[in-house]
Amino acid sequence: MIVRKLRLQRGWSQDQLATLSGLSVRTVQRIEGGQAPGLESLKALAAVFELDISQLQESEMSETKGAQGVAPDEREAMEFVQGLKGFYGHLISYGLVISLLWVINLVTSPGHIWAWWPMLGWGIGLGAHAFNLFKLPKWLGPDWERRQVERRLGRKL
């Protein structure tokens, strides 16, 4: 997470960080995903971020122990944005593929509309993705549960 935080602070993409550090993009992705970097990777990243290698190692070590490498709210925000990026990719691919299927359907067999089925099936998956990402069922969350228990009891908990 500290590598992702430092990269985002500088406004760099993973590709740019990989180019500047001499690492592969996949290595940068693995490190940002939580895999422990090797010594050579740490040296390259420390040089790019203009840090001492010990500072970067301490940040990585304190992060695995739950200390202040990256604040919990920063970690949560970065994970949400990563999920949002995945959702947008899912939404764009849905729009493109379903549009293509409708064109194919209307060109090949306009009398028989079958494109509804993949649109419906994939749409349900997209809706589930949105529910999971945006935590949409708030109406069944802990506040709702507490209110229901209190209403059943006729008093405050």
C-alpha positions, 0 to 999 in steps of 0.5 A: 500500500505504501508504494501505491500511496507514494505513486498516487501522490506523484500522479504516476501510473503503474506503467510510469513507475515501472519505466522510472524504476526499471521494474516490470509493470507486473512487479509493480502490480504485485508489490501494490497488491501486497506481495513483499518486494525483493531487495533489488525491487526495494532499491529501485523503488527507493531510488525513484521515490528519493527515499532511503531503502530503510525508510521504504522497508520500515514502511512496508514492515510497519504496514504488515504489522498494522502500524501507520505506513498507510492510514486505515482511511487511506487504505479503505479509499484506495481499495474503494477506488480500485474496486470502482475502476474494476466496476467501470471496466465491467460497465464499459464492457457490458455496454459495448458487448451488449450493443454489439449483440443487439446489432448482430441480433437485428441484422441476422434475425430481426424477427426473433429477438434473443439479445434480451437474454444476455442483456438480462443475465449480464445485467444481473451480474453488473447489478450485483457488482454495483451492490457489492461495491457501493454497499447499496443494501443499507436499508438492511444494515446495522441501523435497520437491524437495531431499529427492528429489535427495538421495535420488537422489544418496545424499548431502546436496547 
